[in-house]
Amino acid sequence: MSSPAERFRTAIDLHEAGVQMMRLNLRRRYPGATEAELQERFMTWLIGPDEDVPGVRRVPWPRS
């Protein structure tokens, strides 16, 4: 069985891989986009859109 530290490291590695995959996906989907446009799209994906989205409930972080 893996230790909590090993499981945490695995979670971090998976997160980093997912971030890299999404960045590559955005580059493929929007080949003419500037770096700034790609970064904006990435951040919208990462933290969600500014406006309310039906079915999405935002919660404060960190939770108290």
PDBQT receptor file of N, H, CA, C and O in Angstrom, charges set to zero:
ATOM      1  N   MET A   1       0.849  -1.184   0.000  1.00  0.00    +0.000 N 
ATOM      2  CA  MET A   1       0.000   0.000   0.000  1.00  0.00    +0.000 C 
ATOM      3  C   MET A   1       0.890   1.240   0.000  1.00  0.00    +0.000 C 
ATOM      4  O   MET A   1       1.924   1.272   0.666  1.00  0.00    +0.000 OA
ATOM      5  N   SER A   2       0.490   2.233  -0.732  1.00  0.00    +0.000 N 
ATOM      6  H   SER A   2      -0.351   2.208  -1.274  1.00  0.00    +0.000 HD
ATOM      7  CA  SER A   2       1.310   3.444  -0.824  1.00  0.00    +0.000 C 
ATOM      8  C   SER A   2       1.049   4.363   0.368  1.00  0.00    +0.000 C 
ATOM      9  O   SER A   2      -0.019   4.339   0.980  1.00  0.00    +0.000 OA
ATOM     10  N   SER A   3       2.043   5.159   0.670  1.00  0.00    +0.000 N 
ATOM     11  H   SER A   3       2.910   5.179   0.173  1.00  0.00    +0.000 HD
ATOM     12  CA  SER A   3       1.937   6.091   1.794  1.00  0.00    +0.000 C 
ATOM     13  C   SER A   3       1.108   7.304   1.375  1.00  0.00    +0.000 C 
ATOM     14  O   SER A   3       0.911   7.540   0.183  1.00  0.00    +0.000 OA
ATOM     15  N   PRO A   4       0.621   8.072   2.351  1.00  0.00    +0.000 N 
ATOM     16  CA  PRO A   4      -0.099   9.302   2.006  1.00  0.00    +0.000 C 
ATOM     17  C   PRO A   4       0.750  10.244   1.147  1.00  0.00    +0.000 C 
ATOM     18  O   PRO A   4       0.225  10.891   0.241  1.00  0.00    +0.000 OA
ATOM     19  N   ALA A   5       2.030  10.325   1.417  1.00  0.00    +0.000 N 
ATOM     20  H   ALA A   5       2.457   9.800   2.153  1.00  0.00    +0.000 HD
ATOM     21  CA  ALA A   5       2.906  11.195   0.621  1.00  0.00    +0.000 C 
ATOM     22  C   ALA A   5       2.983  10.717  -0.825  1.00  0.00    +0.000 C 
ATOM     23  O   ALA A   5       2.989  11.532  -1.748  1.00  0.00    +0.000 OA
ATOM     24  N   GLU A   6       3.041   9.408  -1.029  1.00  0.00    +0.000 N 
ATOM     25  H   GLU A   6       3.036   8.745  -0.280  1.00  0.00    +0.000 HD
ATOM     26  CA  GLU A   6       3.087   8.867  -2.396  1.00  0.00    +0.000 C 
ATOM     27  C   GLU A   6       1.773   9.122  -3.134  1.00  0.00    +0.000 C 
ATOM     28  O   GLU A   6       1.774   9.459  -4.318  1.00  0.00    +0.000 OA
ATOM     29  N   ARG A   7       0.673   8.963  -2.437  1.00  0.00    +0.000 N 
ATOM     30  H   ARG A   7       0.672   8.690  -1.475  1.00  0.00    +0.000 HD
ATOM     31  CA  ARG A   7      -0.638   9.230  -3.062  1.00  0.00    +0.000 C 
ATOM     32  C   ARG A   7      -0.785  10.712  -3.398  1.00  0.00    +0.000 C 
ATOM     33  O   ARG A   7      -1.330  11.063  -4.445  1.00  0.00    +0.000 OA
ATOM     34  N   PHE A   8      -0.304  11.570  -2.521  1.00  0.00    +0.000 N 
ATOM     35  H   PHE A   8       0.139  11.284  -1.671  1.00  0.00    +0.000 HD
ATOM     36  CA  PHE A   8      -0.352  13.007  -2.789  1.00  0.00    +0.000 C 
ATOM     37  C   PHE A   8       0.506  13.356  -3.998  1.00  0.00    +0.000 C 
ATOM     38  O   PHE A   8       0.085  14.136  -4.852  1.00  0.00    +0.000 OA
ATOM     39  N   ARG A   9       1.706  12.785  -4.077  1.00  0.00    +0.000 N 
ATOM     40  H   ARG A   9       2.047  12.151  -3.383  1.00  0.00    +0.000 HD
ATOM     41  CA  ARG A   9       2.593  13.028  -5.223  1.00  0.00    +0.000 C 
ATOM     42  C   ARG A   9       1.936  12.560  -6.515  1.00  0.00    +0.000 C 
ATOM     43  O   ARG A   9       2.033  13.226  -7.546  1.00  0.00    +0.000 OA
ATOM     44  N   THR A  10       1.270  11.420  -6.455  1.00  0.00    +0.000 N 
ATOM     45  H   THR A  10       1.192  10.878  -5.618  1.00  0.00    +0.000 HD
ATOM     46  CA  THR A  10       0.564  10.910  -7.636  1.00  0.00    +0.000 C 
ATOM     47  C   THR A  10      -0.539  11.883  -8.052  1.00  0.00    +0.000 C 
ATOM     48  O   THR A  10      -0.713  12.154  -9.240  1.00  0.00    +0.000 OA
ATOM     49  N   ALA A  11      -1.279  12.405  -7.079  1.00  0.00    +0.000 N 
ATOM     50  H   ALA A  11      -1.138  12.185  -6.114  1.00  0.00    +0.000 HD
ATOM     51  CA  ALA A  11      -2.343  13.375  -7.387  1.00  0.00    +0.000 C 
ATOM     52  C   ALA A  11      -1.770  14.623  -8.038  1.00  0.00    +0.000 C 
ATOM     53  O   ALA A  11      -2.341  15.138  -9.000  1.00  0.00    +0.000 OA
ATOM     54  N   ILE A  12      -0.649  15.115  -7.524  1.00  0.00    +0.000 N 
ATOM     55  H   ILE A  12      -0.185  14.697  -6.743  1.00  0.00    +0.000 HD
ATOM     56  CA  ILE A  12      -0.003  16.298  -8.111  1.00  0.00    +0.000 C 
ATOM     57  C   ILE A  12       0.454  16.002  -9.530  1.00  0.00    +0.000 C 
ATOM     58  O   ILE A  12       0.258  16.819 -10.429  1.00  0.00    +0.000 OA
ATOM     59  N   ASP A  13       1.059  14.842  -9.737  1.00  0.00    +0.000 N 
ATOM     60  H   ASP A  13       1.218  14.178  -9.007  1.00  0.00    +0.000 HD
ATOM     61  CA  ASP A  13       1.525  14.450 -11.075  1.00  0.00    +0.000 C 
ATOM     62  C   ASP A  13       0.357  14.372 -12.055  1.00  0.00    +0.000 C 
ATOM     63  O   ASP A  13       0.472  14.824 -13.195  1.00  0.00    +0.000 OA
ATOM     64  N   LEU A  14      -0.765  13.800 -11.617  1.00  0.00    +0.000 N 
ATOM     65  H   LEU A  14      -0.858  13.432 -10.692  1.00  0.00    +0.000 HD
ATOM     66  CA  LEU A  14      -1.937  13.704 -12.491  1.00  0.00    +0.000 C 
ATOM     67  C   LEU A  14      -2.504  15.077 -12.817  1.00  0.00    +0.000 C 
ATOM     68  O   LEU A  14      -2.922  15.330 -13.947  1.00  0.00    +0.000 OA
ATOM     69  N   HIS A  15      -2.518  15.960 -11.832  1.00  0.00    +0.000 N 
ATOM     70  H   HIS A  15      -2.179  15.755 -10.914  1.00  0.00    +0.000 HD
ATOM     71  CA  HIS A  15      -2.989  17.325 -12.076  1.00  0.00    +0.000 C 
ATOM     72  C   HIS A  15      -2.106  18.011 -13.122  1.00  0.00    +0.000 C 
ATOM     73  O   HIS A  15      -2.610  18.616 -14.068  1.00  0.00    +0.000 OA
ATOM     74  N   GLU A  16      -0.792  17.911 -12.946  1.00  0.00    +0.000 N 
ATOM     75  H   GLU A  16      -0.382  17.420 -12.178  1.00  0.00    +0.000 HD
ATOM     76  CA  GLU A  16       0.132  18.544 -13.895  1.00  0.00    +0.000 C 
ATOM     77  C   GLU A  16      -0.030  17.969 -15.296  1.00  0.00    +0.000 C 
ATOM     78  O   GLU A  16       0.026  18.707 -16.280  1.00  0.00    +0.000 OA
ATOM     79  N   ALA A  17      -0.231  16.656 -15.396  1.00  0.00    +0.000 N 
ATOM     80  H   ALA A  17      -0.277  16.056 -14.597  1.00  0.00    +0.000 HD
ATOM     81  CA  ALA A  17      -0.442  16.034 -16.706  1.00  0.00    +0.000 C 
ATOM     82  C   ALA A  17      -1.733  16.547 -17.338  1.00  0.00    +0.000 C 
ATOM     83  O   ALA A  17      -1.769  16.815 -18.538  1.00  0.00    +0.000 OA
ATOM     84  N   GLY A  18      -2.788  16.684 -16.544  1.00  0.00    +0.000 N 
ATOM     85  H   GLY A  18      -2.759  16.465 -15.568  1.00  0.00    +0.000 HD
ATOM     86  CA  GLY A  18      -4.053  17.198 -17.061  1.00  0.00    +0.000 C 
ATOM     87  C   GLY A  18      -3.940  18.630 -17.549  1.00  0.00    +0.000 C 
ATOM     88  O   GLY A  18      -4.511  18.987 -18.579  1.00  0.00    +0.000 OA
ATOM     89  N   VAL A  19      -3.203  19.449 -16.811  1.00  0.00    +0.000 N 
ATOM     90  H   VAL A  19      -2.739  19.159 -15.975  1.00  0.00    +0.000 HD
ATOM     91  CA  VAL A  19      -2.983  20.840 -17.217  1.00  0.00    +0.000 C 
ATOM     92  C   VAL A  19      -2.227  20.885 -18.543  1.00  0.00    +0.000 C 
ATOM     93  O   VAL A  19      -2.599  21.639 -19.442  1.00  0.00    +0.000 OA
ATOM     94  N   GLN A  20      -1.182  20.094 -18.669  1.00  0.00    +0.000 N 
ATOM     95  H   GLN A  20      -0.880  19.482 -17.938  1.00  0.00    +0.000 HD
ATOM     96  CA  GLN A  20      -0.418  20.070 -19.916  1.00  0.00    +0.000 C 
ATOM     97  C   GLN A  20      -1.275  19.590 -21.076  1.00  0.00    +0.000 C 
ATOM     98  O   GLN A  20      -1.190  20.133 -22.178  1.00  0.00    +0.000 OA
ATOM     99  N   MET A  21      -2.109  18.566 -20.836  1.00  0.00    +0.000 N 
ATOM    100  H   MET A  21      -2.178  18.125 -19.941  1.00  0.00    +0.000 HD
ATOM    101  CA  MET A  21      -2.975  18.061 -21.895  1.00  0.00    +0.000 C 
ATOM    102  C   MET A  21      -3.972  19.122 -22.348  1.00  0.00    +0.000 C 
ATOM    103  O   MET A  21      -4.229  19.259 -23.544  1.00  0.00    +0.000 OA
ATOM    104  N   MET A  22      -4.533  19.872 -21.402  1.00  0.00    +0.000 N 
ATOM    105  H   MET A  22      -4.324  19.761 -20.431  1.00  0.00    +0.000 HD
ATOM    106  CA  MET A  22      -5.499  20.900 -21.780  1.00  0.00    +0.000 C 
ATOM    107  C   MET A  22      -4.829  22.009 -22.564  1.00  0.00    +0.000 C 
ATOM    108  O   MET A  22      -5.402  22.511 -23.531  1.00  0.00    +0.000 OA
ATOM    109  N   ARG A  23      -3.630  22.402 -22.171  1.00  0.00    +0.000 N 
ATOM    110  H   ARG A  23      -3.164  21.994 -21.385  1.00  0.00    +0.000 HD
ATOM    111  CA  ARG A  23      -2.907  23.437 -22.930  1.00  0.00    +0.000 C 
ATOM    112  C   ARG A  23      -2.671  22.976 -24.370  1.00  0.00    +0.000 C 
ATOM    113  O   ARG A  23      -2.865  23.748 -25.310  1.00  0.00    +0.000 OA
ATOM    114  N   LEU A  24      -2.255  21.724 -24.543  1.00  0.00    +0.000 N 
ATOM    115  H   LEU A  24      -2.097  21.097 -23.780  1.00  0.00    +0.000 HD
ATOM    116  CA  LEU A  24      -2.047  21.188 -25.897  1.00  0.00    +0.000 C 
ATOM    117  C   LEU A  24      -3.368  21.117 -26.660  1.00  0.00    +0.000 C 
ATOM    118  O   LEU A  24      -3.414  21.421 -27.852  1.00  0.00    +0.000 OA
ATOM    119  N   ASN A  25      -4.429  20.719 -25.984  1.00  0.00    +0.000 N 
ATOM    120  H   ASN A  25      -4.391  20.472 -25.015  1.00  0.00    +0.000 HD
ATOM    121  CA  ASN A  25      -5.748  20.653 -26.605  1.00  0.00    +0.000 C 
ATOM    122  C   ASN A  25      -6.178  22.029 -27.109  1.00  0.00    +0.000 C 
ATOM    123  O   ASN A  25      -6.681  22.150 -28.227  1.00  0.00    +0.000 OA
ATOM    124  N   LEU A  26      -5.984  23.068 -26.293  1.00  0.00    +0.000 N 
ATOM    125  H   LEU A  26      -5.575  22.970 -25.385  1.00  0.00    +0.000 HD
ATOM    126  CA  LEU A  26      -6.359  24.415 -26.705  1.00  0.00    +0.000 C 
ATOM    127  C   LEU A  26      -5.536  24.880 -27.898  1.00  0.00    +0.000 C 
ATOM    128  O   LEU A  26      -6.066  25.538 -28.793  1.00  0.00    +0.000 OA
ATOM    129  N   ARG A  27      -4.256  24.550 -27.925  1.00  0.00    +0.000 N 
ATOM    130  H   ARG A  27      -3.826  24.015 -27.198  1.00  0.00    +0.000 HD
ATOM    131  CA  ARG A  27      -3.414  24.916 -29.079  1.00  0.00    +0.000 C 
ATOM    132  C   ARG A  27      -3.914  24.251 -30.353  1.00  0.00    +0.000 C 
ATOM    133  O   ARG A  27      -3.926  24.867 -31.418  1.00  0.00    +0.000 OA
ATOM    134  N   ARG A  28      -4.333  22.977 -30.239  1.00  0.00    +0.000 N 
ATOM    135  H   ARG A  28      -4.324  22.476 -29.373  1.00  0.00    +0.000 HD
ATOM    136  CA  ARG A  28      -4.859  22.263 -31.406  1.00  0.00    +0.000 C 
ATOM    137  C   ARG A  28      -6.190  22.853 -31.854  1.00  0.00    +0.000 C 
ATOM    138  O   ARG A  28      -6.426  23.023 -33.050  1.00  0.00    +0.000 OA
ATOM    139  N   ARG A  29      -7.059  23.164 -30.896  1.00  0.00    +0.000 N 
ATOM    140  H   ARG A  29      -6.867  23.025 -29.924  1.00  0.00    +0.000 HD
ATOM    141  CA  ARG A  29      -8.398  23.661 -31.227  1.00  0.00    +0.000 C 
ATOM    142  C   ARG A  29      -8.383  25.079 -31.773  1.00  0.00    +0.000 C 
ATOM    143  O   ARG A  29      -9.253  25.450 -32.561  1.00  0.00    +0.000 OA
ATOM    144  N   TYR A  30      -7.400  25.878 -31.358  1.00  0.00    +0.000 N 
ATOM    145  H   TYR A  30      -6.694  25.577 -30.718  1.00  0.00    +0.000 HD
ATOM    146  CA  TYR A  30      -7.332  27.287 -31.769  1.00  0.00    +0.000 C 
ATOM    147  C   TYR A  30      -5.920  27.591 -32.297  1.00  0.00    +0.000 C 
ATOM    148  O   TYR A  30      -5.158  28.310 -31.651  1.00  0.00    +0.000 OA
ATOM    149  N   PRO A  31      -5.576  27.045 -33.468  1.00  0.00    +0.000 N 
ATOM    150  CA  PRO A  31      -4.203  27.193 -33.966  1.00  0.00    +0.000 C 
ATOM    151  C   PRO A  31      -3.801  28.640 -34.274  1.00  0.00    +0.000 C 
ATOM    152  O   PRO A  31      -2.612  28.956 -34.254  1.00  0.00    +0.000 OA
ATOM    153  N   GLY A  32      -4.752  29.514 -34.553  1.00  0.00    +0.000 N 
ATOM    154  H   GLY A  32      -5.719  29.258 -34.569  1.00  0.00    +0.000 HD
ATOM    155  CA  GLY A  32      -4.430  30.902 -34.868  1.00  0.00    +0.000 C 
ATOM    156  C   GLY A  32      -4.449  31.826 -33.659  1.00  0.00    +0.000 C 
ATOM    157  O   GLY A  32      -4.212  33.027 -33.793  1.00  0.00    +0.000 OA
ATOM    158  N   ALA A  33      -4.726  31.284 -32.490  1.00  0.00    +0.000 N 
ATOM    159  H   ALA A  33      -4.919  30.309 -32.381  1.00  0.00    +0.000 HD
ATOM    160  CA  ALA A  33      -4.850  32.121 -31.292  1.00  0.00    +0.000 C 
ATOM    161  C   ALA A  33      -3.483  32.577 -30.798  1.00  0.00    +0.000 C 
ATOM    162  O   ALA A  33      -2.484  31.872 -30.937  1.00  0.00    +0.000 OA
ATOM    163  N   THR A  34      -3.464  33.767 -30.220  1.00  0.00    +0.000 N 
ATOM    164  H   THR A  34      -4.276  34.340 -30.107  1.00  0.00    +0.000 HD
ATOM    165  CA  THR A  34      -2.233  34.283 -29.625  1.00  0.00    +0.000 C 
ATOM    166  C   THR A  34      -2.017  33.605 -28.264  1.00  0.00    +0.000 C 
ATOM    167  O   THR A  34      -2.912  32.949 -27.731  1.00  0.00    +0.000 OA
ATOM    168  N   GLU A  35      -0.815  33.779 -27.721  1.00  0.00    +0.000 N 
ATOM    169  H   GLU A  35      -0.087  34.312 -28.154  1.00  0.00    +0.000 HD
ATOM    170  CA  GLU A  35      -0.526  33.222 -26.397  1.00  0.00    +0.000 C 
ATOM    171  C   GLU A  35      -1.477  33.792 -25.350  1.00  0.00    +0.000 C 
ATOM    172  O   GLU A  35      -1.928  33.071 -24.460  1.00  0.00    +0.000 OA
ATOM    173  N   ALA A  36      -1.784  35.086 -25.455  1.00  0.00    +0.000 N 
ATOM    174  H   ALA A  36      -1.418  35.672 -26.178  1.00  0.00    +0.000 HD
ATOM    175  CA  ALA A  36      -2.696  35.715 -24.503  1.00  0.00    +0.000 C 
ATOM    176  C   ALA A  36      -4.097  35.114 -24.615  1.00  0.00    +0.000 C 
ATOM    177  O   ALA A  36      -4.743  34.868 -23.596  1.00  0.00    +0.000 OA
ATOM    178  N   GLU A  37      -4.573  34.874 -25.833  1.00  0.00    +0.000 N 
ATOM    179  H   GLU A  37      -4.048  35.074 -26.660  1.00  0.00    +0.000 HD
ATOM    180  CA  GLU A  37      -5.890  34.279 -26.019  1.00  0.00    +0.000 C 
ATOM    181  C   GLU A  37      -5.928  32.846 -25.467  1.00  0.00    +0.000 C 
ATOM    182  O   GLU A  37      -6.897  32.438 -24.826  1.00  0.00    +0.000 OA
ATOM    183  N   LEU A  38      -4.860  32.101 -25.727  1.00  0.00    +0.000 N 
ATOM    184  H   LEU A  38      -4.072  32.432 -26.247  1.00  0.00    +0.000 HD
ATOM    185  CA  LEU A  38      -4.801  30.738 -25.206  1.00  0.00    +0.000 C 
ATOM    186  C   LEU A  38      -4.766  30.736 -23.683  1.00  0.00    +0.000 C 
ATOM    187  O   LEU A  38      -5.402  29.896 -23.046  1.00  0.00    +0.000 OA
ATOM    188  N   GLN A  39      -4.031  31.666 -23.103  1.00  0.00    +0.000 N 
ATOM    189  H   GLN A  39      -3.515  32.348 -23.620  1.00  0.00    +0.000 HD
ATOM    190  CA  GLN A  39      -3.967  31.754 -21.644  1.00  0.00    +0.000 C 
ATOM    191  C   GLN A  39      -5.334  32.103 -21.063  1.00  0.00    +0.000 C 
ATOM    192  O   GLN A  39      -5.732  31.564 -20.031  1.00  0.00    +0.000 OA
ATOM    193  N   GLU A  40      -6.046  33.000 -21.726  1.00  0.00    +0.000 N 
ATOM    194  H   GLU A  40      -5.722  33.438 -22.564  1.00  0.00    +0.000 HD
ATOM    195  CA  GLU A  40      -7.390  33.371 -21.259  1.00  0.00    +0.000 C 
ATOM    196  C   GLU A  40      -8.335  32.176 -21.316  1.00  0.00    +0.000 C 
ATOM    197  O   GLU A  40      -9.101  31.936 -20.382  1.00  0.00    +0.000 OA
ATOM    198  N   ARG A  41      -8.277  31.434 -22.408  1.00  0.00    +0.000 N 
ATOM    199  H   ARG A  41      -7.655  31.628 -23.166  1.00  0.00    +0.000 HD
ATOM    200  CA  ARG A  41      -9.115  30.236 -22.534  1.00  0.00    +0.000 C 
ATOM    201  C   ARG A  41      -8.741  29.198 -21.479  1.00  0.00    +0.000 C 
ATOM    202  O   ARG A  41      -9.612  28.554 -20.892  1.00  0.00    +0.000 OA
ATOM    203  N   PHE A  42      -7.454  29.043 -21.246  1.00  0.00    +0.000 N 
ATOM    204  H   PHE A  42      -6.747  29.566 -21.723  1.00  0.00    +0.000 HD
ATOM    205  CA  PHE A  42      -6.991  28.089 -20.245  1.00  0.00    +0.000 C 
ATOM    206  C   PHE A  42      -7.500  28.468 -18.854  1.00  0.00    +0.000 C 
ATOM    207  O   PHE A  42      -8.005  27.619 -18.119  1.00  0.00    +0.000 OA
ATOM    208  N   MET A  43      -7.364  29.739 -18.499  1.00  0.00    +0.000 N 
ATOM    209  H   MET A  43      -6.954  30.429 -19.095  1.00  0.00    +0.000 HD
ATOM    210  CA  MET A  43      -7.803  30.177 -17.174  1.00  0.00    +0.000 C 
ATOM    211  C   MET A  43      -9.314  30.034 -17.014  1.00  0.00    +0.000 C 
ATOM    212  O   MET A  43      -9.793  29.701 -15.931  1.00  0.00    +0.000 OA
ATOM    213  N   THR A  44     -10.064  30.284 -18.081  1.00  0.00    +0.000 N 
ATOM    214  H   THR A  44      -9.675  30.555 -18.962  1.00  0.00    +0.000 HD
ATOM    215  CA  THR A  44     -11.514  30.091 -18.031  1.00  0.00    +0.000 C 
ATOM    216  C   THR A  44     -11.828  28.619 -17.784  1.00  0.00    +0.000 C 
ATOM    217  O   THR A  44     -12.725  28.293 -17.007  1.00  0.00    +0.000 OA
ATOM    218  N   TRP A  45     -11.094  27.740 -18.441  1.00  0.00    +0.000 N 
ATOM    219  H   TRP A  45     -10.365  28.005 -19.073  1.00  0.00    +0.000 HD
ATOM    220  CA  TRP A  45     -11.281  26.308 -18.216  1.00  0.00    +0.000 C 
ATOM    221  C   TRP A  45     -10.902  25.936 -16.779  1.00  0.00    +0.000 C 
ATOM    222  O   TRP A  45     -11.605  25.167 -16.123  1.00  0.00    +0.000 OA
ATOM    223  N   LEU A  46      -9.801  26.482 -16.307  1.00  0.00    +0.000 N 
ATOM    224  H   LEU A  46      -9.231  27.107 -16.839  1.00  0.00    +0.000 HD
ATOM    225  CA  LEU A  46      -9.281  26.106 -14.994  1.00  0.00    +0.000 C 
ATOM    226  C   LEU A  46     -10.165  26.588 -13.848  1.00  0.00    +0.000 C 
ATOM    227  O   LEU A  46     -10.468  25.824 -12.932  1.00  0.00    +0.000 OA
ATOM    228  N   ILE A  47     -10.579  27.849 -13.896  1.00  0.00    +0.000 N 
ATOM    229  H   ILE A  47     -10.334  28.470 -14.640  1.00  0.00    +0.000 HD
ATOM    230  CA  ILE A  47     -11.340  28.392 -12.777  1.00  0.00    +0.000 C 
ATOM    231  C   ILE A  47     -12.810  28.603 -13.097  1.00  0.00    +0.000 C 
ATOM    232  O   ILE A  47     -13.596  28.928 -12.206  1.00  0.00    +0.000 OA
ATOM    233  N   GLY A  48     -13.188  28.425 -14.336  1.00  0.00    +0.000 N 
ATOM    234  H   GLY A  48     -12.550  28.161 -15.059  1.00  0.00    +0.000 HD
ATOM    235  CA  GLY A  48     -14.582  28.585 -14.736  1.00  0.00    +0.000 C 
ATOM    236  C   GLY A  48     -14.843  29.983 -15.260  1.00  0.00    +0.000 C 
ATOM    237  O   GLY A  48     -14.057  30.901 -15.026  1.00  0.00    +0.000 OA
ATOM    238  N   PRO A  49     -15.947  30.141 -15.967  1.00  0.00    +0.000 N 
ATOM    239  CA  PRO A  49     -16.290  31.448 -16.520  1.00  0.00    +0.000 C 
ATOM    240  C   PRO A  49     -16.681  32.432 -15.423  1.00  0.00    +0.000 C 
ATOM    241  O   PRO A  49     -17.045  32.038 -14.315  1.00  0.00    +0.000 OA
ATOM    242  N   ASP A  50     -16.598  33.715 -15.753  1.00  0.00    +0.000 N 
ATOM    243  H   ASP A  50     -16.302  34.034 -16.653  1.00  0.00    +0.000 HD
ATOM    244  CA  ASP A  50     -16.950  34.755 -14.794  1.00  0.00    +0.000 C 
ATOM    245  C   ASP A  50     -18.444  34.790 -14.494  1.00  0.00    +0.000 C 
ATOM    246  O   ASP A  50     -18.846  35.036 -13.357  1.00  0.00    +0.000 OA
ATOM    247  N   GLU A  51     -19.258  34.546 -15.500  1.00  0.00    +0.000 N 
ATOM    248  H   GLU A  51     -18.931  34.346 -16.424  1.00  0.00    +0.000 HD
ATOM    249  CA  GLU A  51     -20.702  34.638 -15.302  1.00  0.00    +0.000 C 
ATOM    250  C   GLU A  51     -21.234  33.326 -14.720  1.00  0.00    +0.000 C 
ATOM    251  O   GLU A  51     -20.560  32.296 -14.745  1.00  0.00    +0.000 OA
ATOM    252  N   ASP A  52     -22.441  33.393 -14.205  1.00  0.00    +0.000 N 
ATOM    253  H   ASP A  52     -22.988  34.230 -14.185  1.00  0.00    +0.000 HD
ATOM    254  CA  ASP A  52     -23.059  32.190 -13.654  1.00  0.00    +0.000 C 
ATOM    255  C   ASP A  52     -23.351  31.209 -14.781  1.00  0.00    +0.000 C 
ATOM    256  O   ASP A  52     -23.787  31.602 -15.863  1.00  0.00    +0.000 OA
ATOM    257  N   VAL A  53     -23.113  29.957 -14.522  1.00  0.00    +0.000 N 
ATOM    258  H   VAL A  53     -22.759  29.637 -13.643  1.00  0.00    +0.000 HD
ATOM    259  CA  VAL A  53     -23.360  28.901 -15.492  1.00  0.00    +0.000 C 
ATOM    260  C   VAL A  53     -24.464  28.010 -14.928  1.00  0.00    +0.000 C 
ATOM    261  O   VAL A  53     -24.360  27.553 -13.789  1.00  0.00    +0.000 OA
ATOM    262  N   PRO A  54     -25.516  27.756 -15.699  1.00  0.00    +0.000 N 
ATOM    263  CA  PRO A  54     -26.584  26.897 -15.197  1.00  0.00    +0.000 C 
ATOM    264  C   PRO A  54     -26.033  25.541 -14.749  1.00  0.00    +0.000 C 
ATOM    265  O   PRO A  54     -25.251  24.907 -15.458  1.00  0.00    +0.000 OA
ATOM    266  N   GLY A  55     -26.449  25.121 -13.584  1.00  0.00    +0.000 N 
ATOM    267  H   GLY A  55     -27.084  25.635 -13.008  1.00  0.00    +0.000 HD
ATOM    268  CA  GLY A  55     -26.023  23.821 -13.078  1.00  0.00    +0.000 C 
ATOM    269  C   GLY A  55     -24.700  23.825 -12.337  1.00  0.00    +0.000 C 
ATOM    270  O   GLY A  55     -24.288  22.795 -11.804  1.00  0.00    +0.000 OA
ATOM    271  N   VAL A  56     -24.027  24.970 -12.295  1.00  0.00    +0.000 N 
ATOM    272  H   VAL A  56     -24.362  25.806 -12.728  1.00  0.00    +0.000 HD
ATOM    273  CA  VAL A  56     -22.739  25.049 -11.606  1.00  0.00    +0.000 C 
ATOM    274  C   VAL A  56     -22.915  25.902 -10.360  1.00  0.00    +0.000 C 
ATOM    275  O   VAL A  56     -23.402  27.030 -10.433  1.00  0.00    +0.000 OA
ATOM    276  N   ARG A  57     -22.523  25.366  -9.240  1.00  0.00    +0.000 N 
ATOM    277  H   ARG A  57     -22.128  24.450  -9.182  1.00  0.00    +0.000 HD
ATOM    278  CA  ARG A  57     -22.617  26.095  -7.974  1.00  0.00    +0.000 C 
ATOM    279  C   ARG A  57     -21.203  26.380  -7.479  1.00  0.00    +0.000 C 
ATOM    280  O   ARG A  57     -20.431  25.459  -7.213  1.00  0.00    +0.000 OA
ATOM    281  N   ARG A  58     -20.876  27.650  -7.359  1.00  0.00    +0.000 N 
ATOM    282  H   ARG A  58     -21.504  28.398  -7.575  1.00  0.00    +0.000 HD
ATOM    283  CA  ARG A  58     -19.560  28.027  -6.859  1.00  0.00    +0.000 C 
ATOM    284  C   ARG A  58     -19.557  27.970  -5.344  1.00  0.00    +0.000 C 
ATOM    285  O   ARG A  58     -20.535  28.325  -4.687  1.00  0.00    +0.000 OA
ATOM    286  N   VAL A  59     -18.454  27.523  -4.813  1.00  0.00    +0.000 N 
ATOM    287  H   VAL A  59     -17.660  27.235  -5.346  1.00  0.00    +0.000 HD
ATOM    288  CA  VAL A  59     -18.301  27.477  -3.355  1.00  0.00    +0.000 C 
ATOM    289  C   VAL A  59     -17.038  28.242  -2.986  1.00  0.00    +0.000 C 
ATOM    290  O   VAL A  59     -16.081  28.261  -3.760  1.00  0.00    +0.000 OA
ATOM    291  N   PRO A  60     -17.021  28.870  -1.820  1.00  0.00    +0.000 N 
ATOM    292  CA  PRO A  60     -15.825  29.605  -1.403  1.00  0.00    +0.000 C 
ATOM    293  C   PRO A  60     -14.665  28.642  -1.131  1.00  0.00    +0.000 C 
ATOM    294  O   PRO A  60     -14.875  27.502  -0.717  1.00  0.00    +0.000 OA
ATOM    295  N   TRP A  61     -13.465  29.109  -1.364  1.00  0.00    +0.000 N 
ATOM    296  H   TRP A  61     -13.294  30.035  -1.700  1.00  0.00    +0.000 HD
ATOM    297  CA  TRP A  61     -12.278  28.300  -1.082  1.00  0.00    +0.000 C 
ATOM    298  C   TRP A  61     -11.276  29.137  -0.343  1.00  0.00    +0.000 C 
ATOM    299  O   TRP A  61     -11.036  30.267  -0.769  1.00  0.00    +0.000 OA
ATOM    300  N   PRO A  62     -10.689  28.698   0.693  1.00  0.00    +0.000 N 
ATOM    301  CA  PRO A  62     -10.931  27.376   1.277  1.00  0.00    +0.000 C 
ATOM    302  C   PRO A  62     -12.258  27.347   2.011  1.00  0.00    +0.000 C 
ATOM    303  O   PRO A  62     -12.761  28.366   2.485  1.00  0.00    +0.000 OA
ATOM    304  N   ARG A  63     -12.797  26.164   2.085  1.00  0.00    +0.000 N 
ATOM    305  H   ARG A  63     -12.388  25.336   1.700  1.00  0.00    +0.000 HD
ATOM    306  CA  ARG A  63     -14.079  25.994   2.784  1.00  0.00    +0.000 C 
ATOM    307  C   ARG A  63     -13.830  26.134   4.275  1.00  0.00    +0.000 C 
ATOM    308  O   ARG A  63     -12.800  25.703   4.793  1.00  0.00    +0.000 OA
ATOM    309  N   SER A  64     -14.795  26.745   4.955  1.00  0.00    +0.000 N 
ATOM    310  H   SER A  64     -15.632  27.094   4.534  1.00  0.00    +0.000 HD
ATOM    311  CA  SER A  64     -14.627  26.903   6.405  1.00  0.00    +0.000 C 
ATOM    312  C   SER A  64     -15.290  25.783   7.158  1.00  0.00    +0.000 C 
ATOM    313  O   SER A  64     -15.248  25.756   8.388  1.00  0.00    +0.000 OA
TER     314      SER A  64
